[in-house]
Amino acid sequence: MELLVGHCLIQLLKGDITRIPVDAIVNAANHMLAGGGGVDGAIHDAAGPELMQELRQYDGCPTGSAVVTGAGRLPAKFVIHAVGPVYPGGGRDEAALLAGCYRTALQLAEERNCHSISFPSISTGAYGYPIPDAADIALATLTEALPAAPSIRMVKLVQFSDVSYKAYSRLMNNLLSKQSAAQSG
């Protein structure tokens, strides 16, 4: 499934983010940048030990932000380690923090003249963010922030689970319907 947002094509894919060639892969990292499970563990495993060695230059990363490293053995130039919020229920500015991950990742990719970037569903695994809400924030933030990132021509939203893929698919279908209505209206 694809959605054109200005100069950029947003693609929704189901699969393993570590196997998709792009200029920058976004990792759903923890604030200590210490590696972990889920997508973080998969990215570290696929990249190799040099990823953790590079992360040692940082003294963690605040929630809602991101840092960048090389990509080790991944089919990419960079890994952008975005720290999403833990979701205790929605009363601690989680939406703004999650949006910050997407904006910062785009900014870091733009600064490095990346043309393509892949995102997992940040904060929806162990951090417990409701998938439909997280997908809505991701798509809204990307469509808002992409005009400020003219070098990025391709965004790949890579979903590992059927549940995430279906949530993103529903939202993208709604956006496509709105685009179609606006063009024919």
Secondary structure as UniProt FT lines:
FT   STRAND          2..5
FT   TURN            6..7
FT   STRAND          8..14
FT   HELIX           17..19
FT   STRAND          24..29
FT   TURN            31..32
FT   HELIX           38..47
FT   HELIX           49..55
FT   TURN            56..57
FT   TURN            63..64
FT   STRAND          66..70
FT   TURN            72..73
FT   STRAND          78..83
FT   HELIX           94..111
FT   TURN            112..113
FT   STRAND          116..119
FT   TURN            122..123
FT   TURN            126..127
FT   HELIX           131..145
FT   HELIX           146..148
FT   TURN            150..151
FT   STRAND          154..159
FT   HELIX           162..184
//
